[in-house]
Amino acid sequence: MKSNIKKVVPHPIQIGVLIWSFVHLLSTGDLRAIILFSSFAAYSIIDLIFTNKTGENEISYSIANDIVVIVVGLVLYSIILYFHEYVSGVQIVEKGNLLFFLP
């Protein structure tokens, strides 16, 4: 879906991978994790430096597209966070707490 996010963040995927790898570097300290997440972070930084944006996107899209993209992203993030234990073996959310994002 086309949105205006690329006007604010030129490479959203690389920024996301960089944030993901940095957060995992902060939370894990073993050598395997440091090598893995440092390599992802280095790849993202190198790609951000050497990737040129080919042209300015002057087309403005509807704000509804931005809202849909953000809501879908938050829902997918919540699903990934809830099932993190089954994917990686590390529990982040308490079992049975479907409303884990509410205070």
N, C-alpha and C positions, 0 to 999 in steps of 0.2 A: 504494500500500500504506500502510495506517495505521501510524504509529509514534509513539514518544514524543519525537521530536526537537523538535517544536514546543513542548514544555514547557520545553526548555532554550533554544532559539533561536526567538523568536517569528516571525520572517520569514526563513526560511533562504534563499530565492531571492534576496532583496535583499541579504542579507549576502554570499552567494556572488558576486553581480554586483559588489558593492563591493570585495571582495578581488581579484576578477579584474581590475577596472579599475585598482586601486592597483598591483598587480604589473606590469601592462603599462605603467603610467605610469613606474614605476621602470626598466623595461628599454628603453623607447623614448624618444627625445628630440626627434624631429622635430615640427614644428608640427601637422601633420595628426593624428598619434597623440595629442598632448596635447589637442587639441580633442575628438577622438572619445572618449577614455577619461575625460577630465574630465567630459564631458557624461553619460556613463554613471554615473560616481561621484556627480555632483550629483543625478541622477534618483534613484539609490538612497537617498541621504541624505534627500532631500526626501520620498520615499515612506515611509521608515522613521519620519520625524518625524510626518507627517500621517496615517499609517494607524493607526487604533485597532484593537486586538484586541477583537472583539465579545463574547467570553465566555471564561471560563476552561474549558479542556478538562480535566475531571476523570476522563475515561475513561483507564484504563491499558491499554496494549496489551502483547502478549507481547514479551519481550526478543528472541525469535527474529526478529520483524519488524524490530527495530532492527538486528540483525546482518545480515539480508538487505539492508536498505536501504544500510548502510555498505559491504558487500562489492560490491554492484552499482554503487554510486557510485565506488568505487576502481577497479573494472574499466573503467567508462566513462571515468574520468579517465586511466587508463593508455592506453586506445585513442586518446583525443584527443591526449594528449601524444606518442604514437608517430607519429601521422599529422599532426602540427602543420605539418611542412614542406610537405605537399601542400595544406593548406588556406590557409596564410598565406605560404608561401615562406621561412620561417625555420626552420632545422633546430635542434632542441633535443636529440634523441636520435641517437646514432650509428647509421648504417645497419647492418642485420644484427644489432643487439643487441636480441634479444627480451626478455632479462632485464635491461632497463635499470634497473629499480627496485631491484635487488639490489646491495649494495656489492661 
